[in-house]
Each structure stands twice: as structure tokens, then as C-alpha cells.
Amino acid sequence: MQTTSINGIDIAHCVDGSPDLPWLVLSNSLATDHRMWEPQMESLTQTHRVLRYDSRGHGQSQAPVGAYSFAMLVDDLVRLLDALKIETADVLGLSLGGMTALGLALDHPQRVNRLICCDARADAPAAYADGWHQRIAAVRKDNMSGVAEGTLQRWFTSAFHLDPKNASTLNLSRDMILTTSVDGFCGCASALTELNYASRLDEIRAPTLCVVGDQDSAATPNVMAAMTDAIPNAQLKTIKDAAHLANMNNPNAFNRVIKEWWPVS
């Protein structure tokens, strides 16, 4: 991992894949870091030069105190692309990262070639925002341990939790949660309570793939179907036997869907 100073903080990032391949940026979900994409790296580096970064407040990136916004998260990504001299890229994000990817496609369309938005939503209805306010309070009270086990239950299906062979994935996921900065979590969770891209989805011009786990209770298949309908010429793919972190819950199916969507070279 390397760090680049952006907007007054250090943003951690790493690059994998041949310099001859087109760029792909991966944007992580809340309470994870660049490690969440390990199940995809072997496949994605066959077609792309892959930039992974830790969103502000996550992983090895710094966590300033205070509420964040999606304008801030998007600007971090734009400035990182500038620093690395990446003019355009395909962008793949999940949950918080998917929302950041939507913001990039809306506000900086010239930077996005193709967009993959996974297990995300585009608005923050009252019940959704209230849930995040409650989690912020829990984290402020008990640190990240206050939400760790409940988060893991939402991220993965019941069957996944019961299978002993998934222990290493669950341990990694728990570690990503527990090592997330309290200020970083609360800052990004505050951004989620103000999410307001829904009315602008018809402005997206990049070819778009929406992906959702069939058992995702955070960004449900119905929510993502409505998002897909609102984005011009977007496609929706559902990952069977997967909850919110579809890329980790059922990586083989996730990787296949992503690989099949890239244009044939």
C-alpha cells in the first residue's frame, strides 16, 4: 500500500495488473477496506489494471473527525485519480463504494467509462437514516464492537455463517470491521443519512451494471431493481445465495457476472 495526500488527509491505495490494460477502480463498502476485493483480484487483473483504495476513515487511510458527505468522498476519488494520472476508468463499488461510484458518474461523467454499482441504494428514507443514526450512537458508545456481530449477520447469509469452510472470510470481515476507525465509520455513516442521488439517476450516461445479492436486506433486490430502471440502459444481475457483501458471500457467481459483462476485446 502507498499513501497520497488528498484534501489534507492520507489516502491509502494499491495497484495490481499490467500497465497495458485499462484502469478499473474498486471502491469499498462501509467498515471494510481494500481487502474486501481479494476474491476478485485474480479475475479482474486479467482484464484490467486495478486500483484499490481505502475510503477516508477506513483501512490505512486517515479518519478526520466530523461528518462526511458523498461530495467529499467523490472528491477524494477524483483527486486520487488526478494524482495517479488516471484520466478515465471503469469503476466498481459496493454499498458505500457503490454510492461513491454513482456520485462520480453523475458529477464527473467524463472520468467513468463503465460503472458497476453493487448492493447499494440512491436515497435515504427516514427509516434508513434512523437506522444509521442508531448505529452511530452504538459505535460512539461501544466502539466498533458495538455493531460488529450485527453487521456480519447482514453481510452474509445464514448458510454462509454455518459452513466451517467460511471461517477465514468471516474472520477477515470481522477484522475489517473492528479495525475501522470510529470517526471514519461515523463520518461515512453520516453521509449515508444524506444520500440523495435517486432523482438524478437518469443523468447517468456510462454503461451501467447493477448487482445485488438475492438475500441483501440492506440494499434489497427491489430497491436495486428500481435504481436499475431509473438509469438509462442499465442492467441488473442478481447473485444467488448472497447477502450484502455479495462479492465475498458468493465470489464465484459474482466474478462470473462481472466477467460476462465486460465488452469482448
Buried (B, 14 or more C-beta within 10 A) or exposed (E): EEBBEBEEBBBBBEBBBEEEBBBBBBBBBBBBBBBBBBBBBEBBBEBBBBBBBBBBBBBBBBBBEEBBBBEBBBBBBBBBBEEBEBEBBBBBBBBBBBBBBBBBBBBBEEBBBBBBBBBBBBBBEEEBBEBBEEBBEBBEEEBBEBBBEEBBBBBBBEEBBEEEEBEEBBEBBBBBBEBBBBBBBBBBBBBBBBBEBBEBBEBBBBBBBBBBBBBBEBBBBEBBBBBBEBBEEBBBBBBEBBBBBBBBBBBEBBBBBBEEBBEEE
